Amino acid sequence: MSTVGTIHYAKIENSDRLRRVLAVLSDGQPHSTMEIVRAAEVCAVNSAIAELRMNGIRIECRQVGRERFEYTLVEQLVTLTEPPPEAA
């Protein structure tokens, strides 16, 4: 029997960073990694996407080039009570 580790992730209600990424994706359109980096002011987009998924948010990822990926919000299972803070 092997032991599988668990991912440590932020709860979206406590994370401005995750809420900014979700705000970018909330239009339901595909967004490149670079678009998300610039609009949400985050560095590790893949990690933020993994954390959003752990919070019950369905996000698809597709490769659109040799080293280019796009992310699309499919379904949001959580409701935020406050809007995300604006990226400075």
C-alpha positions as CSV (number, residue, x, y, z in Angstrom):
1,M,0.0,0.0,0.0
2,S,1.4,3.4,-0.9
3,T,0.8,6.6,0.9
4,V,-0.4,9.5,-1.2
5,G,0.4,13.0,-0.1
6,T,-2.2,15.8,0.1
7,I,-2.0,19.2,-1.5
8,H,-2.1,22.1,0.9
9,Y,-4.3,24.8,-0.6
10,A,-5.8,28.1,0.4
11,K,-9.5,28.4,0.9
12,I,-10.9,30.8,-1.7
13,E,-12.8,32.8,0.8
14,N,-9.5,33.7,2.5
15,S,-7.3,34.2,-0.5
16,D,-7.3,37.4,-2.5
17,R,-4.8,35.7,-4.9
18,L,-7.3,32.9,-5.8
19,R,-10.2,35.3,-6.0
20,R,-8.3,37.5,-8.5
21,V,-7.6,34.4,-10.7
22,L,-11.2,33.3,-10.5
23,A,-12.3,36.9,-11.5
24,V,-10.2,36.6,-14.7
25,L,-11.7,33.3,-15.6
26,S,-15.3,34.2,-14.6
27,D,-16.1,35.3,-18.2
28,G,-16.0,31.6,-19.3
29,Q,-13.6,32.3,-22.1
30,P,-10.2,30.7,-22.5
31,H,-7.3,32.6,-21.0
32,S,-3.6,32.0,-21.5
33,T,-1.2,31.6,-18.7
34,M,0.3,35.0,-19.5
35,E,-3.1,36.7,-19.6
36,I,-3.8,35.3,-16.1
37,V,-0.3,36.4,-14.8
38,R,-0.9,39.9,-16.0
39,A,-4.5,40.4,-15.1
40,A,-4.5,38.7,-11.7
41,E,-0.9,39.6,-10.8
42,V,0.1,36.0,-9.9
43,C,3.2,34.0,-10.8
44,A,2.4,30.3,-10.4
45,V,-0.8,30.0,-12.5
46,N,-0.7,26.2,-12.5
47,S,-0.6,26.2,-8.7
48,A,-3.5,28.7,-8.4
49,I,-5.5,26.6,-10.8
50,A,-4.9,23.5,-8.7
51,E,-5.9,25.3,-5.6
52,L,-9.1,26.6,-7.3
53,R,-9.9,23.0,-8.3
54,M,-9.4,21.9,-4.6
55,N,-12.0,24.5,-3.7
56,G,-14.6,22.8,-6.0
57,I,-14.2,25.0,-9.1
58,R,-14.0,23.1,-12.4
59,I,-11.4,24.5,-14.8
60,E,-10.3,23.0,-18.0
61,C,-6.8,23.3,-19.3
62,R,-5.8,22.7,-22.9
63,Q,-2.5,22.9,-24.7
64,V,-2.6,25.3,-27.6
65,G,1.0,25.4,-28.6
66,R,4.3,23.7,-27.8
67,E,4.5,25.4,-24.4
68,R,1.3,27.4,-24.3
69,F,-1.8,26.5,-22.3
70,E,-5.2,28.0,-21.9
71,Y,-7.6,27.8,-18.9
72,T,-11.3,28.0,-19.0
73,L,-13.8,28.1,-16.1
74,V,-16.3,25.3,-16.6
75,E,-18.3,25.4,-13.4
76,Q,-18.2,27.4,-10.2
77,L,-19.5,25.4,-7.3
78,V,-18.8,28.1,-4.7
79,T,-20.3,31.5,-4.3
80,L,-18.2,34.4,-3.1
81,T,-19.8,36.8,-0.7
82,E,-17.4,39.7,-1.6
83,P,-16.0,40.7,-5.0
84,P,-12.2,40.0,-5.4
85,P,-9.9,42.9,-4.8
86,E,-8.6,44.7,-7.8
87,A,-5.1,43.9,-8.9
88,A,-3.0,47.0,-8.4
